[in-house]
Structures are given as C-alpha cells and as structure tokens.
Amino acid sequence: MNKLIFNILAEKELLESVKWYNEQNKNLGINFYFAVQQLIEKISVSPEVYGYSKKPFREAAVPVLPYLIVYVYNSTKKSIYISSVFHTHRNPGKKFRKIQ
C-alpha cells in the first residue's frame, strides 16, 4: 500500500468544501466527502492510472462535483502526495503545490 501525505491546505480545502456543501443541501457535503475518499482509495491502489496534468502532478476527477484530486506519486518511496482538492472553476495555477 502506498503512503498518503496530504498538503495541509488540501485538507483544509476538503473540509471547507464539505461544510459549505452541507450548508447548501443536507448530506451533499457528506456525499462529496465519501466520493473524495473513494477516489483517494482508488488512487492509492493504482496511482499511475490517472494522467499527468503538469509533471509530476497527476489529476483524478471527483465524480460528484466539479473537483479534482491533484497529486504526485513517488514510486520509489511508495508515497502519494495530495497537493490539492481543487474546484475546477478556480484559478488553475493554484492547484499545484510544492511537496512538503
């Protein structure tokens, strides 16, 4: 199994999005959270399935809402660094964060 490392801002983005969607529609935030978690599980099992957006960053689309999981996979260290949980209507330059 690959080690998952979350950028602290990615974690914050996820939690703020869950809260906001729950305020808009009961359970929407929870459904979004579970969709993100399922996608992260798929990424952790098969990180090379999802394509590069800008090397070394890869992107996987969240099926429920217009979000991407942006990550870097290090096959040598067997680690996955989650750079951002990115809403696709935001400035695309903000989705790439350096590995901590």
PyMOL commands that set and color helices and strands:
alter all, ss='L'
color gray80, all
select helices_A, chain A and resi 8-24+28-45+92-95
alter helices_A, ss='H'
color red, helices_A
select strands_A, chain A and resi 3-6+52-54+57-62+67-74+79-87
alter strands_A, ss='S'
color yellow, strands_A
deselect
rebuild
show_as cartoon
